[in-house]
């Protein structure tokens, strides 16, 4: 996995891939954490706001190790937004909704990216542009490459964060449906579960299932944006 990351520096596509990862780290991860912060704020918890996390400033959100993981593996995280669940009217529901806001923000950004992707697909181009695209060159090829990878990474981040392993968002969503005893056990063994999960992640075992889910959601979003072609043709 690390060797593949190093090899990316030797190809144009690889450099573009790393560029997209950097966009995710400094733009999308802050949006993900901001979604957590603003949701908690709207539900009555001022903790994130008081600690300067109610912002999209990447300096407030980027976690160095999580950023490195994203660069190397394609999956990563930012610094968790502090939340005080005691300030929610309904503890479990408040935590679950706040946790879900982050992955939902990634899916929304991915869907917006898909609309732009479909617009570029629908526009008629010159024969020269199509030829360059087929041979893997030109502005059209690189634009679609960047957008496709951007969409896939956002979808991947949403899926990754929904895994029910502490401290990922999925564990907080799961706690809404489980008894207090289960939550206490998870908190007790959180560190062991977390490091075990990191080992599994870096081993590559999750690559197959994650890729399947990510590609399936990508195809579904592509299907949902079939209307874009007709809209584009109306203006041409």
C-alpha positions as CSV (number, residue, x, y, z in Angstrom):
1,X,0.0,0.0,0.0
2,X,2.8,2.4,0.9
3,X,4.8,1.3,-2.2
4,X,1.7,2.1,-4.3
5,X,1.6,5.5,-2.8
6,X,5.3,6.1,-3.7
7,X,4.7,4.9,-7.2
8,X,1.9,7.4,-7.7
9,X,4.6,10.2,-7.9
10,X,5.8,8.6,-11.2
11,X,2.6,9.0,-13.2
12,X,0.3,11.9,-14.1
13,X,-2.7,10.0,-12.8
14,X,-1.0,9.3,-9.6
15,X,0.0,12.9,-9.0
16,X,-3.6,13.9,-9.7
17,X,-4.8,11.3,-7.2
18,X,-2.6,12.7,-4.5
19,X,-3.8,16.2,-5.4
20,X,-7.4,15.0,-4.9
21,X,-6.4,13.6,-1.5
22,X,-5.0,16.9,-0.5
23,X,-8.3,18.6,-1.5
24,X,-10.2,16.1,0.6
25,X,-7.8,16.7,3.6
26,X,-8.0,20.5,3.5
27,X,-11.5,21.1,2.2
28,X,-13.8,18.0,2.6
29,X,-12.7,16.8,6.0
30,X,-13.2,20.3,7.5
31,X,-16.7,20.3,5.9
32,X,-17.3,16.8,7.5
33,X,-16.3,18.0,10.9
34,X,-18.2,21.3,10.5
35,X,-21.3,19.3,9.8
36,X,-20.9,17.6,13.1
37,X,-20.3,20.9,14.9
38,X,-23.2,22.8,13.4
39,X,-25.6,19.9,14.0
40,X,-24.6,19.7,17.6
41,X,-24.9,23.5,17.9
42,X,-28.4,23.5,16.4
43,X,-29.4,20.8,18.8
44,X,-28.3,22.9,21.8
45,X,-24.6,21.9,22.4
46,X,-22.2,24.9,22.4
47,X,-19.1,22.8,23.1
48,X,-17.7,22.8,19.5
49,X,-18.5,26.5,19.0
50,X,-16.7,27.4,22.3
51,X,-13.7,25.4,21.2
52,X,-13.4,27.1,17.8
53,X,-14.6,24.1,15.8
54,X,-17.7,25.8,14.3
55,X,-15.7,26.6,11.2
56,X,-14.4,25.1,7.9
57,X,-10.9,26.4,8.6
58,X,-8.7,23.2,8.0
59,X,-6.2,24.3,10.7
60,X,-9.0,23.7,13.2
61,X,-9.8,20.2,12.0
62,X,-6.9,18.4,10.3
63,X,-5.4,15.4,12.2
64,X,-1.9,14.7,11.0
65,X,-2.1,10.9,11.4
66,X,-5.6,10.8,9.9
67,X,-4.4,12.9,7.0
68,X,-1.5,10.5,6.4
69,X,-3.8,7.5,6.4
70,X,-6.0,9.2,3.8
71,X,-3.0,9.9,1.6
72,X,-1.7,6.3,1.8
73,X,-4.9,4.3,2.0
74,X,-7.6,6.6,0.7
75,X,-9.4,6.4,4.1
76,X,-8.8,8.9,6.9
77,X,-10.2,11.2,9.5
78,X,-9.9,14.6,11.0
79,X,-9.8,15.6,14.7
80,X,-13.1,14.6,16.3
81,X,-15.5,17.5,17.1
82,X,-16.0,17.7,20.9
83,X,-19.7,17.1,21.9
84,X,-21.4,17.2,25.2
85,X,-24.4,14.9,24.9
86,X,-25.8,16.0,28.2
87,X,-26.8,19.2,26.5
88,X,-29.1,17.4,24.1
89,X,-32.7,17.0,24.9
90,X,-32.5,13.4,23.9
91,X,-29.1,12.0,24.6
92,X,-29.0,9.0,22.3
93,X,-30.9,10.6,19.4
94,X,-28.7,13.8,19.6
95,X,-25.5,11.8,19.4
96,X,-26.7,9.6,16.6
97,X,-27.9,12.6,14.5
98,X,-24.8,14.6,15.2
99,X,-22.6,11.6,14.2
100,X,-24.6,11.0,11.0
101,X,-24.2,14.6,9.9
102,X,-20.6,14.0,8.9
103,X,-21.0,11.0,6.5
104,X,-24.2,12.7,5.1
105,X,-22.1,15.8,4.3
106,X,-19.7,13.6,2.3
107,X,-22.5,12.0,0.3
108,X,-24.0,15.5,-0.4
109,X,-20.6,16.7,-1.7
110,X,-20.2,13.5,-3.7
111,X,-23.6,14.0,-5.3
112,X,-22.8,17.6,-6.2
113,X,-19.6,16.3,-7.8
114,X,-21.6,13.7,-9.7
115,X,-23.8,16.4,-11.2
116,X,-20.7,18.3,-12.4
117,X,-19.3,15.0,-13.7
118,X,-22.5,14.3,-15.7
119,X,-22.5,17.9,-17.1
120,X,-19.0,17.3,-18.5
121,X,-20.1,14.0,-20.0
122,X,-23.1,15.5,-21.6
123,X,-21.4,18.4,-23.4
124,X,-20.6,17.7,-27.1
125,X,-16.9,18.1,-27.8
126,X,-14.8,18.3,-30.9
127,X,-13.3,15.2,-32.5
128,X,-9.9,16.3,-31.4
129,X,-11.0,16.5,-27.7
130,X,-12.6,13.1,-27.9
131,X,-9.4,11.6,-29.4
132,X,-7.3,13.1,-26.6
133,X,-9.8,11.7,-24.1
134,X,-9.6,8.2,-25.5
135,X,-5.9,8.2,-25.4
136,X,-5.9,9.4,-21.8
137,X,-4.8,12.9,-22.4
138,X,-6.2,16.4,-22.5
139,X,-8.3,18.7,-20.3
140,X,-11.5,16.6,-20.6
141,X,-9.7,13.3,-19.5
142,X,-8.0,14.9,-16.5
143,X,-11.1,16.8,-15.4
144,X,-13.3,13.7,-15.5
145,X,-10.5,11.7,-13.7
146,X,-10.3,14.2,-10.9
147,X,-14.0,14.4,-10.5
148,X,-14.5,10.7,-10.5
149,X,-11.9,10.1,-7.9
150,X,-13.2,13.1,-5.9
151,X,-16.6,11.5,-5.8
152,X,-15.3,8.0,-5.0
153,X,-13.2,9.4,-2.1
154,X,-16.2,11.2,-0.6
155,X,-18.3,8.1,-0.9
156,X,-15.5,6.1,0.6
157,X,-15.1,8.5,3.6
158,X,-18.9,8.3,4.2
159,X,-18.7,4.5,4.2
160,X,-15.6,4.4,6.3
161,X,-17.0,6.7,9.0
162,X,-20.2,4.6,9.2
163,X,-18.2,1.6,10.3
164,X,-19.4,0.9,13.9
165,X,-15.9,1.0,15.5
166,X,-14.9,3.7,18.1
167,X,-14.2,6.5,17.5
168,X,-15.8,6.5,14.1
169,X,-19.3,8.0,13.6
170,X,-20.8,4.6,13.0
171,X,-20.2,3.6,16.6
172,X,-22.2,6.6,17.9
173,X,-25.0,5.8,15.5
174,X,-25.0,2.2,16.6
175,X,-25.3,3.2,20.2
176,X,-28.7,4.6,19.5
177,X,-29.9,1.0,18.8
178,X,-28.0,-0.8,21.6
179,X,-28.4,-1.1,25.4
180,X,-26.3,0.9,27.8
181,X,-24.4,-2.2,28.8
182,X,-23.1,-2.6,25.3
183,X,-22.0,1.0,25.1
184,X,-20.1,0.7,28.4
185,X,-18.3,-2.4,27.1
186,X,-17.3,-0.6,23.9
187,X,-16.0,2.3,25.9
188,X,-14.1,0.0,28.2
189,X,-12.3,-1.8,25.3
190,X,-12.3,1.2,22.9
191,X,-8.5,1.4,22.7
192,X,-8.1,-2.3,21.9
193,X,-10.9,-2.2,19.3
194,X,-9.4,0.9,17.7
195,X,-5.9,-0.5,17.3
196,X,-7.3,-3.8,16.1
197,X,-9.3,-1.9,13.5
198,X,-6.2,0.0,12.3
199,X,-4.3,-3.3,11.8
200,X,-7.2,-4.7,9.8
201,X,-7.4,-1.5,7.7
202,X,-3.7,-1.4,6.9
203,X,-3.7,-5.1,6.1
204,X,-6.0,-4.5,3.1
205,X,-8.7,-6.9,4.2
206,X,-11.3,-4.1,3.9
207,X,-10.2,-3.0,0.4
208,X,-12.6,-5.5,-1.4
209,X,-15.8,-4.8,0.6
210,X,-15.1,-1.1,0.7
211,X,-14.5,-0.9,-3.0
212,X,-17.7,-2.8,-3.8
213,X,-19.8,-0.5,-1.6
214,X,-18.1,2.6,-3.0
215,X,-18.6,1.6,-6.6
216,X,-22.2,0.6,-6.0
217,X,-23.1,3.9,-4.5
218,X,-21.2,5.7,-7.3
219,X,-23.3,3.8,-9.9
220,X,-26.4,4.6,-8.0
221,X,-25.6,8.3,-8.0
222,X,-24.8,8.1,-11.7
223,X,-28.3,6.7,-12.2
224,X,-29.9,9.3,-10.1
225,X,-28.3,12.1,-12.3
226,X,-29.6,10.8,-15.6
227,X,-31.7,13.9,-15.8
228,X,-28.5,16.0,-16.2
229,X,-28.0,15.0,-19.9
230,X,-31.5,16.3,-20.8
231,X,-31.0,19.5,-19.0
232,X,-27.6,20.1,-20.7
233,X,-29.1,19.4,-24.1
234,X,-31.8,22.0,-23.5
235,X,-29.2,24.7,-23.3
236,X,-27.1,23.6,-26.3
